[in-house]
C-alpha cells in the first residue's frame, strides 16, 4: 500500500489533500469529476480515479490512519 498521507488543510479551505498520494486537490473540482466520497462520516477528495480506487480497496486502513485529522 502507498504511504498514508495526513490531511493538514483547514476544514473550511477550498483545498484538501488526496489521502493516497498527498496531492493538493480543489474540493469543488473533485466533486465535479466524481472524485469525492464520504466514508466513515468524513468526505475524502482525490486527484484521479486511480487514487480513489486505491482508497476504496483499503478504505478502513486510510480512515483509521486519518482518524485524528480535522
PDB file of N, CA, C and O in Angstrom:
ATOM      1  N   UNK A   1       0.852  -1.178   0.000  1.00  0.00           N
ATOM      2  CA  UNK A   1       0.000   0.000   0.000  1.00  0.00           C
ATOM      3  C   UNK A   1       0.893   1.235   0.000  1.00  0.00           C
ATOM      4  O   UNK A   1       1.958   1.249   0.617  1.00  0.00           O
ATOM      5  N   UNK A   2       0.447   2.256  -0.692  1.00  0.00           N
ATOM      6  CA  UNK A   2       1.184   3.522  -0.732  1.00  0.00           C
ATOM      7  C   UNK A   2       1.257   4.129   0.655  1.00  0.00           C
ATOM      8  O   UNK A   2       0.473   3.774   1.535  1.00  0.00           O
ATOM      9  N   UNK A   3       2.182   5.030   0.850  1.00  0.00           N
ATOM     10  CA  UNK A   3       2.303   5.733   2.123  1.00  0.00           C
ATOM     11  C   UNK A   3       1.019   6.507   2.402  1.00  0.00           C
ATOM     12  O   UNK A   3       0.447   7.125   1.504  1.00  0.00           O
ATOM     13  N   UNK A   4       0.587   6.468   3.623  1.00  0.00           N
ATOM     14  CA  UNK A   4      -0.613   7.175   4.017  1.00  0.00           C
ATOM     15  C   UNK A   4      -0.228   8.604   4.363  1.00  0.00           C
ATOM     16  O   UNK A   4       0.692   8.841   5.146  1.00  0.00           O
ATOM     17  N   UNK A   5      -0.942   9.551   3.771  1.00  0.00           N
ATOM     18  CA  UNK A   5      -0.626  10.965   3.926  1.00  0.00           C
ATOM     19  C   UNK A   5      -1.671  11.616   4.813  1.00  0.00           C
ATOM     20  O   UNK A   5      -2.870  11.442   4.597  1.00  0.00           O
ATOM     21  N   UNK A   6      -1.229  12.353   5.792  1.00  0.00           N
ATOM     22  CA  UNK A   6      -2.159  13.045   6.688  1.00  0.00           C
ATOM     23  C   UNK A   6      -2.705  14.305   6.042  1.00  0.00           C
ATOM     24  O   UNK A   6      -1.991  15.000   5.319  1.00  0.00           O
ATOM     25  N   UNK A   7      -3.978  14.598   6.306  1.00  0.00           N
ATOM     26  CA  UNK A   7      -4.579  15.855   5.853  1.00  0.00           C
ATOM     27  C   UNK A   7      -4.127  16.954   6.785  1.00  0.00           C
ATOM     28  O   UNK A   7      -4.220  16.816   8.005  1.00  0.00           O
ATOM     29  N   UNK A   8      -3.642  18.037   6.228  1.00  0.00           N
ATOM     30  CA  UNK A   8      -3.201  19.160   7.041  1.00  0.00           C
ATOM     31  C   UNK A   8      -3.835  20.467   6.552  1.00  0.00           C
ATOM     32  O   UNK A   8      -3.316  21.550   6.821  1.00  0.00           O
ATOM     33  N   UNK A   9      -4.940  20.365   5.847  1.00  0.00           N
ATOM     34  CA  UNK A   9      -5.622  21.533   5.292  1.00  0.00           C
ATOM     35  C   UNK A   9      -6.773  21.919   6.215  1.00  0.00           C
ATOM     36  O   UNK A   9      -7.449  21.051   6.768  1.00  0.00           O
ATOM     37  N   UNK A  10      -6.991  23.206   6.378  1.00  0.00           N
ATOM     38  CA  UNK A  10      -8.096  23.730   7.171  1.00  0.00           C
ATOM     39  C   UNK A  10      -9.419  23.179   6.625  1.00  0.00           C
ATOM     40  O   UNK A  10      -9.638  23.206   5.414  1.00  0.00           O
ATOM     41  N   UNK A  11     -10.305  22.678   7.499  1.00  0.00           N
ATOM     42  CA  UNK A  11     -11.581  22.116   7.024  1.00  0.00           C
ATOM     43  C   UNK A  11     -12.447  23.103   6.238  1.00  0.00           C
ATOM     44  O   UNK A  11     -13.292  22.679   5.449  1.00  0.00           O
ATOM     45  N   UNK A  12     -12.256  24.394   6.438  1.00  0.00           N
ATOM     46  CA  UNK A  12     -13.042  25.400   5.723  1.00  0.00           C
ATOM     47  C   UNK A  12     -12.385  25.834   4.415  1.00  0.00           C
ATOM     48  O   UNK A  12     -12.929  26.671   3.694  1.00  0.00           O
ATOM     49  N   UNK A  13     -11.238  25.279   4.112  1.00  0.00           N
ATOM     50  CA  UNK A  13     -10.494  25.645   2.913  1.00  0.00           C
ATOM     51  C   UNK A  13     -11.160  25.092   1.662  1.00  0.00           C
ATOM     52  O   UNK A  13     -11.965  24.164   1.735  1.00  0.00           O
ATOM     53  N   UNK A  14     -10.820  25.668   0.514  1.00  0.00           N
ATOM     54  CA  UNK A  14     -11.277  25.147  -0.771  1.00  0.00           C
ATOM     55  C   UNK A  14     -10.405  23.980  -1.210  1.00  0.00           C
ATOM     56  O   UNK A  14     -10.717  23.295  -2.184  1.00  0.00           O
ATOM     57  N   UNK A  15      -9.320  23.757  -0.494  1.00  0.00           N
ATOM     58  CA  UNK A  15      -8.357  22.713  -0.844  1.00  0.00           C
ATOM     59  C   UNK A  15      -8.413  21.562   0.140  1.00  0.00           C
ATOM     60  O   UNK A  15      -8.872  21.708   1.274  1.00  0.00           O
ATOM     61  N   UNK A  16      -7.941  20.424  -0.315  1.00  0.00           N
ATOM     62  CA  UNK A  16      -7.784  19.263   0.553  1.00  0.00           C
ATOM     63  C   UNK A  16      -6.590  18.474   0.052  1.00  0.00           C
ATOM     64  O   UNK A  16      -5.998  18.809  -0.974  1.00  0.00           O
ATOM     65  N   UNK A  17      -6.246  17.444   0.768  1.00  0.00           N
ATOM     66  CA  UNK A  17      -5.118  16.588   0.400  1.00  0.00           C
ATOM     67  C   UNK A  17      -5.641  15.204   0.051  1.00  0.00           C
ATOM     68  O   UNK A  17      -6.380  14.602   0.830  1.00  0.00           O
ATOM     69  N   UNK A  18      -5.263  14.704  -1.104  1.00  0.00           N
ATOM     70  CA  UNK A  18      -5.603  13.338  -1.501  1.00  0.00           C
ATOM     71  C   UNK A  18      -4.949  12.417  -0.468  1.00  0.00           C
ATOM     72  O   UNK A  18      -3.730  12.463  -0.302  1.00  0.00           O
ATOM     73  N   UNK A  19      -5.731  11.576   0.234  1.00  0.00           N
ATOM     74  CA  UNK A  19      -5.165  10.743   1.289  1.00  0.00           C
ATOM     75  C   UNK A  19      -4.242   9.637   0.776  1.00  0.00           C
ATOM     76  O   UNK A  19      -3.508   9.036   1.561  1.00  0.00           O
ATOM     77  N   UNK A  20      -4.269   9.368  -0.509  1.00  0.00           N
ATOM     78  CA  UNK A  20      -3.447   8.301  -1.075  1.00  0.00           C
ATOM     79  C   UNK A  20      -2.084   8.818  -1.516  1.00  0.00           C
ATOM     80  O   UNK A  20      -1.054   8.264  -1.131  1.00  0.00           O
ATOM     81  N   UNK A  21      -2.074   9.875  -2.320  1.00  0.00           N
ATOM     82  CA  UNK A  21      -0.801  10.337  -2.901  1.00  0.00           C
ATOM     83  C   UNK A  21      -0.271  11.628  -2.297  1.00  0.00           C
ATOM     84  O   UNK A  21       0.892  11.976  -2.505  1.00  0.00           O
ATOM     85  N   UNK A  22      -1.118  12.350  -1.542  1.00  0.00           N
ATOM     86  CA  UNK A  22      -0.677  13.581  -0.906  1.00  0.00           C
ATOM     87  C   UNK A  22      -0.806  14.829  -1.767  1.00  0.00           C
ATOM     88  O   UNK A  22      -0.403  15.915  -1.351  1.00  0.00           O
ATOM     89  N   UNK A  23      -1.358  14.684  -2.951  1.00  0.00           N
ATOM     90  CA  UNK A  23      -1.514  15.829  -3.843  1.00  0.00           C
ATOM     91  C   UNK A  23      -2.589  16.790  -3.313  1.00  0.00           C
ATOM     92  O   UNK A  23      -3.596  16.356  -2.755  1.00  0.00           O
ATOM     93  N   UNK A  24      -2.366  18.084  -3.493  1.00  0.00           N
ATOM     94  CA  UNK A  24      -3.371  19.086  -3.131  1.00  0.00           C
ATOM     95  C   UNK A  24      -4.476  19.066  -4.178  1.00  0.00           C
ATOM     96  O   UNK A  24      -4.209  19.070  -5.380  1.00  0.00           O
ATOM     97  N   UNK A  25      -5.721  19.044  -3.707  1.00  0.00           N
ATOM     98  CA  UNK A  25      -6.884  18.901  -4.582  1.00  0.00           C
ATOM     99  C   UNK A  25      -7.892  19.997  -4.258  1.00  0.00           C
ATOM    100  O   UNK A  25      -8.146  20.283  -3.088  1.00  0.00           O
ATOM    101  N   UNK A  26      -8.465  20.609  -5.287  1.00  0.00           N
ATOM    102  CA  UNK A  26      -9.580  21.538  -5.086  1.00  0.00           C
ATOM    103  C   UNK A  26     -10.831  20.710  -4.832  1.00  0.00           C
ATOM    104  O   UNK A  26     -11.188  19.853  -5.641  1.00  0.00           O
ATOM    105  N   UNK A  27     -11.488  20.961  -3.724  1.00  0.00           N
ATOM    106  CA  UNK A  27     -12.676  20.182  -3.357  1.00  0.00           C
ATOM    107  C   UNK A  27     -13.767  20.279  -4.414  1.00  0.00           C
ATOM    108  O   UNK A  27     -14.370  19.266  -4.766  1.00  0.00           O
ATOM    109  N   UNK A  28     -14.033  21.478  -4.927  1.00  0.00           N
ATOM    110  CA  UNK A  28     -15.084  21.665  -5.924  1.00  0.00           C
ATOM    111  C   UNK A  28     -14.799  20.855  -7.177  1.00  0.00           C
ATOM    112  O   UNK A  28     -15.690  20.186  -7.700  1.00  0.00           O
ATOM    113  N   UNK A  29     -13.577  20.909  -7.659  1.00  0.00           N
ATOM    114  CA  UNK A  29     -13.215  20.152  -8.865  1.00  0.00           C
ATOM    115  C   UNK A  29     -13.328  18.656  -8.629  1.00  0.00           C
ATOM    116  O   UNK A  29     -13.796  17.925  -9.502  1.00  0.00           O
ATOM    117  N   UNK A  30     -12.906  18.194  -7.461  1.00  0.00           N
ATOM    118  CA  UNK A  30     -13.017  16.763  -7.159  1.00  0.00           C
ATOM    119  C   UNK A  30     -14.485  16.338  -7.182  1.00  0.00           C
ATOM    120  O   UNK A  30     -14.824  15.292  -7.736  1.00  0.00           O
ATOM    121  N   UNK A  31     -15.344  17.144  -6.586  1.00  0.00           N
ATOM    122  CA  UNK A  31     -16.783  16.822  -6.597  1.00  0.00           C
ATOM    123  C   UNK A  31     -17.342  16.822  -8.016  1.00  0.00           C
ATOM    124  O   UNK A  31     -18.112  15.934  -8.380  1.00  0.00           O
ATOM    125  N   UNK A  32     -16.958  17.817  -8.819  1.00  0.00           N
ATOM    126  CA  UNK A  32     -17.451  17.914 -10.193  1.00  0.00           C
ATOM    127  C   UNK A  32     -17.044  16.714 -11.040  1.00  0.00           C
ATOM    128  O   UNK A  32     -17.762  16.337 -11.967  1.00  0.00           O
ATOM    129  N   UNK A  33     -15.913  16.120 -10.733  1.00  0.00           N
ATOM    130  CA  UNK A  33     -15.391  14.987 -11.510  1.00  0.00           C
ATOM    131  C   UNK A  33     -15.626  13.649 -10.813  1.00  0.00           C
ATOM    132  O   UNK A  33     -14.983  12.650 -11.136  1.00  0.00           O
ATOM    133  N   UNK A  34     -16.556  13.640  -9.852  1.00  0.00           N
ATOM    134  CA  UNK A  34     -16.879  12.415  -9.098  1.00  0.00           C
ATOM    135  C   UNK A  34     -15.648  11.795  -8.455  1.00  0.00           C
ATOM    136  O   UNK A  34     -15.482  10.575  -8.453  1.00  0.00           O
ATOM    137  N   UNK A  35     -14.783  12.651  -7.906  1.00  0.00           N
ATOM    138  CA  UNK A  35     -13.578  12.188  -7.230  1.00  0.00           C
ATOM    139  C   UNK A  35     -13.625  12.543  -5.740  1.00  0.00           C
ATOM    140  O   UNK A  35     -12.599  12.813  -5.116  1.00  0.00           O
ATOM    141  N   UNK A  36     -14.834  12.534  -5.194  1.00  0.00           N
ATOM    142  CA  UNK A  36     -15.030  12.774  -3.765  1.00  0.00           C
ATOM    143  C   UNK A  36     -15.990  11.713  -3.252  1.00  0.00           C
ATOM    144  O   UNK A  36     -16.985  11.394  -3.902  1.00  0.00           O
ATOM    145  N   UNK A  37     -15.684  11.175  -2.086  1.00  0.00           N
ATOM    146  CA  UNK A  37     -16.570  10.185  -1.476  1.00  0.00           C
ATOM    147  C   UNK A  37     -16.680  10.468   0.013  1.00  0.00           C
ATOM    148  O   UNK A  37     -15.825  11.129   0.603  1.00  0.00           O
ATOM    149  N   UNK A  38     -17.741   9.958   0.603  1.00  0.00           N
ATOM    150  CA  UNK A  38     -17.898  10.021   2.049  1.00  0.00           C
ATOM    151  C   UNK A  38     -17.707   8.611   2.577  1.00  0.00           C
ATOM    152  O   UNK A  38     -18.326   7.658   2.105  1.00  0.00           O
ATOM    153  N   UNK A  39     -16.837   8.507   3.565  1.00  0.00           N
ATOM    154  CA  UNK A  39     -16.559   7.224   4.207  1.00  0.00           C
ATOM    155  C   UNK A  39     -16.387   7.483   5.692  1.00  0.00           C
ATOM    156  O   UNK A  39     -15.649   8.385   6.087  1.00  0.00           O
ATOM    157  N   UNK A  40     -17.064   6.698   6.512  1.00  0.00           N
ATOM    158  CA  UNK A  40     -16.983   6.821   7.975  1.00  0.00           C
ATOM    159  C   UNK A  40     -17.269   8.267   8.407  1.00  0.00           C
ATOM    160  O   UNK A  40     -16.543   8.842   9.218  1.00  0.00           O
ATOM    161  N   UNK A  41     -18.345   8.840   7.844  1.00  0.00           N
ATOM    162  CA  UNK A  41     -18.815  10.183   8.183  1.00  0.00           C
ATOM    163  C   UNK A  41     -17.803  11.288   7.881  1.00  0.00           C
ATOM    164  O   UNK A  41     -17.810  12.330   8.537  1.00  0.00           O
ATOM    165  N   UNK A  42     -16.944  11.068   6.906  1.00  0.00           N
ATOM    166  CA  UNK A  42     -15.929  12.059   6.523  1.00  0.00           C
ATOM    167  C   UNK A  42     -15.829  12.076   4.997  1.00  0.00           C
ATOM    168  O   UNK A  42     -15.917  11.035   4.346  1.00  0.00           O
ATOM    169  N   UNK A  43     -15.647  13.258   4.445  1.00  0.00           N
ATOM    170  CA  UNK A  43     -15.522  13.379   2.990  1.00  0.00           C
ATOM    171  C   UNK A  43     -14.043  13.358   2.605  1.00  0.00           C
ATOM    172  O   UNK A  43     -13.217  14.045   3.207  1.00  0.00           O
ATOM    173  N   UNK A  44     -13.733  12.563   1.601  1.00  0.00           N
ATOM    174  CA  UNK A  44     -12.374  12.439   1.081  1.00  0.00           C
ATOM    175  C   UNK A  44     -12.367  12.902  -0.369  1.00  0.00           C
ATOM    176  O   UNK A  44     -13.337  12.701  -1.100  1.00  0.00           O
ATOM    177  N   UNK A  45     -11.265  13.523  -0.778  1.00  0.00           N
ATOM    178  CA  UNK A  45     -11.124  14.084  -2.115  1.00  0.00           C
ATOM    179  C   UNK A  45      -9.892  13.486  -2.781  1.00  0.00           C
ATOM    180  O   UNK A  45      -8.873  13.260  -2.129  1.00  0.00           O
ATOM    181  N   UNK A  46      -9.993  13.226  -4.100  1.00  0.00           N
ATOM    182  CA  UNK A  46      -8.920  12.544  -4.816  1.00  0.00           C
ATOM    183  C   UNK A  46      -8.524  13.308  -6.065  1.00  0.00           C
ATOM    184  O   UNK A  46      -9.328  14.032  -6.653  1.00  0.00           O
ATOM    185  N   UNK A  47      -7.257  13.132  -6.462  1.00  0.00           N
ATOM    186  CA  UNK A  47      -6.739  13.822  -7.645  1.00  0.00           C
ATOM    187  C   UNK A  47      -7.087  13.074  -8.926  1.00  0.00           C
ATOM    188  O   UNK A  47      -7.154  13.676  -9.997  1.00  0.00           O
ATOM    189  N   UNK A  48      -7.308  11.770  -8.823  1.00  0.00           N
ATOM    190  CA  UNK A  48      -7.546  10.949 -10.011  1.00  0.00           C
ATOM    191  C   UNK A  48      -8.301   9.679  -9.620  1.00  0.00           C
ATOM    192  O   UNK A  48      -8.307   9.289  -8.452  1.00  0.00           O
ATOM    193  N   UNK A  49      -8.940   9.035 -10.604  1.00  0.00           N
ATOM    194  CA  UNK A  49      -9.672   7.802 -10.322  1.00  0.00           C
ATOM    195  C   UNK A  49      -8.802   6.710  -9.698  1.00  0.00           C
ATOM    196  O   UNK A  49      -9.282   5.938  -8.868  1.00  0.00           O
ATOM    197  N   UNK A  50      -7.538   6.639 -10.085  1.00  0.00           N
ATOM    198  CA  UNK A  50      -6.656   5.606  -9.532  1.00  0.00           C
ATOM    199  C   UNK A  50      -6.464   5.745  -8.031  1.00  0.00           C
ATOM    200  O   UNK A  50      -6.437   4.748  -7.310  1.00  0.00           O
ATOM    201  N   UNK A  51      -6.331   6.974  -7.561  1.00  0.00           N
ATOM    202  CA  UNK A  51      -6.185   7.197  -6.118  1.00  0.00           C
ATOM    203  C   UNK A  51      -7.486   6.845  -5.389  1.00  0.00           C
ATOM    204  O   UNK A  51      -7.453   6.261  -4.306  1.00  0.00           O
ATOM    205  N   UNK A  52      -8.618   7.196  -5.979  1.00  0.00           N
ATOM    206  CA  UNK A  52      -9.883   6.857  -5.355  1.00  0.00           C
ATOM    207  C   UNK A  52     -10.054   5.343  -5.295  1.00  0.00           C
ATOM    208  O   UNK A  52     -10.519   4.814  -4.284  1.00  0.00           O
ATOM    209  N   UNK A  53      -9.689   4.647  -6.351  1.00  0.00           N
ATOM    210  CA  UNK A  53      -9.777   3.187  -6.382  1.00  0.00           C
ATOM    211  C   UNK A  53      -8.873   2.569  -5.311  1.00  0.00           C
ATOM    212  O   UNK A  53      -9.279   1.639  -4.615  1.00  0.00           O
ATOM    213  N   UNK A  54      -7.657   3.085  -5.182  1.00  0.00           N
ATOM    214  CA  UNK A  54      -6.740   2.588  -4.158  1.00  0.00           C
ATOM    215  C   UNK A  54      -7.332   2.779  -2.768  1.00  0.00           C
ATOM    216  O   UNK A  54      -7.271   1.880  -1.929  1.00  0.00           O
ATOM    217  N   UNK A  55      -7.906   3.956  -2.530  1.00  0.00           N
ATOM    218  CA  UNK A  55      -8.538   4.240  -1.237  1.00  0.00           C
ATOM    219  C   UNK A  55      -9.684   3.258  -0.983  1.00  0.00           C
ATOM    220  O   UNK A  55      -9.791   2.695   0.107  1.00  0.00           O
ATOM    221  N   UNK A  56     -10.531   3.056  -1.980  1.00  0.00           N
ATOM    222  CA  UNK A  56     -11.686   2.171  -1.801  1.00  0.00           C
ATOM    223  C   UNK A  56     -11.269   0.732  -1.506  1.00  0.00           C
ATOM    224  O   UNK A  56     -11.975   0.014  -0.798  1.00  0.00           O
ATOM    225  N   UNK A  57     -10.141   0.315  -2.037  1.00  0.00           N
ATOM    226  CA  UNK A  57      -9.655  -1.043  -1.786  1.00  0.00           C
ATOM    227  C   UNK A  57      -9.099  -1.206  -0.369  1.00  0.00           C
ATOM    228  O   UNK A  57      -9.020  -2.325   0.137  1.00  0.00           O
ATOM    229  N   UNK A  58      -8.720  -0.115   0.263  1.00  0.00           N
ATOM    230  CA  UNK A  58      -8.149  -0.172   1.611  1.00  0.00           C
ATOM    231  C   UNK A  58      -8.714   0.958   2.468  1.00  0.00           C
ATOM    232  O   UNK A  58      -7.990   1.552   3.268  1.00  0.00           O
ATOM    233  N   UNK A  59      -9.990   1.253   2.306  1.00  0.00           N
ATOM    234  CA  UNK A  59     -10.591   2.418   2.960  1.00  0.00           C
ATOM    235  C   UNK A  59     -10.496   2.371   4.479  1.00  0.00           C
ATOM    236  O   UNK A  59     -10.279   3.405   5.112  1.00  0.00           O
ATOM    237  N   UNK A  60     -10.653   1.207   5.071  1.00  0.00           N
ATOM    238  CA  UNK A  60     -10.570   1.122   6.527  1.00  0.00           C
ATOM    239  C   UNK A  60      -9.192   1.541   7.024  1.00  0.00           C
ATOM    240  O   UNK A  60      -9.078   2.255   8.021  1.00  0.00           O
ATOM    241  N   UNK A  61      -8.158   1.103   6.338  1.00  0.00           N
ATOM    242  CA  UNK A  61      -6.792   1.456   6.749  1.00  0.00           C
ATOM    243  C   UNK A  61      -6.560   2.962   6.623  1.00  0.00           C
ATOM    244  O   UNK A  61      -5.952   3.568   7.505  1.00  0.00           O
ATOM    245  N   UNK A  62      -7.035   3.567   5.542  1.00  0.00           N
ATOM    246  CA  UNK A  62      -6.878   5.011   5.358  1.00  0.00           C
ATOM    247  C   UNK A  62      -7.699   5.769   6.410  1.00  0.00           C
ATOM    248  O   UNK A  62      -7.226   6.767   6.954  1.00  0.00           O
ATOM    249  N   UNK A  63      -8.898   5.316   6.697  1.00  0.00           N
ATOM    250  CA  UNK A  63      -9.745   6.003   7.671  1.00  0.00           C
ATOM    251  C   UNK A  63      -9.148   5.877   9.069  1.00  0.00           C
ATOM    252  O   UNK A  63      -9.151   6.849   9.825  1.00  0.00           O
ATOM    253  N   UNK A  64      -8.640   4.711   9.426  1.00  0.00           N
ATOM    254  CA  UNK A  64      -8.009   4.525  10.742  1.00  0.00           C
ATOM    255  C   UNK A  64      -6.773   5.407  10.849  1.00  0.00           C
ATOM    256  O   UNK A  64      -6.548   6.032  11.885  1.00  0.00           O
ATOM    257  N   UNK A  65      -5.980   5.464   9.807  1.00  0.00           N
ATOM    258  CA  UNK A  65      -4.757   6.288   9.826  1.00  0.00           C
ATOM    259  C   UNK A  65      -5.095   7.760   9.946  1.00  0.00           C
ATOM    260  O   UNK A  65      -4.323   8.529  10.518  1.00  0.00           O
ATOM    261  N   UNK A  66      -6.237   8.162   9.416  1.00  0.00           N
ATOM    262  CA  UNK A  66      -6.611   9.566   9.430  1.00  0.00           C
ATOM    263  C   UNK A  66      -7.597   9.938  10.514  1.00  0.00           C
ATOM    264  O   UNK A  66      -8.172  11.025  10.459  1.00  0.00           O
ATOM    265  N   UNK A  67      -7.820   9.082  11.499  1.00  0.00           N
ATOM    266  CA  UNK A  67      -8.852   9.333  12.489  1.00  0.00           C
ATOM    267  C   UNK A  67      -8.612  10.591  13.330  1.00  0.00           C
ATOM    268  O   UNK A  67      -9.563  11.155  13.871  1.00  0.00           O
ATOM    269  N   UNK A  68      -7.367  11.036  13.448  1.00  0.00           N
ATOM    270  CA  UNK A  68      -7.073  12.228  14.240  1.00  0.00           C
ATOM    271  C   UNK A  68      -7.036  13.489  13.372  1.00  0.00           C
ATOM    272  O   UNK A  68      -6.730  14.571  13.872  1.00  0.00           O
ATOM    273  N   UNK A  69      -7.342  13.363  12.089  1.00  0.00           N
ATOM    274  CA  UNK A  69      -7.306  14.507  11.190  1.00  0.00           C
ATOM    275  C   UNK A  69      -8.521  15.397  11.440  1.00  0.00           C
ATOM    276  O   UNK A  69      -9.560  14.910  11.888  1.00  0.00           O
ATOM    277  N   UNK A  70      -8.405  16.680  11.159  1.00  0.00           N
ATOM    278  CA  UNK A  70      -9.558  17.589  11.349  1.00  0.00           C
ATOM    279  C   UNK A  70     -10.699  17.239  10.424  1.00  0.00           C
ATOM    280  O   UNK A  70     -11.739  17.896  10.450  1.00  0.00           O
TER     281      UNK A  70
END
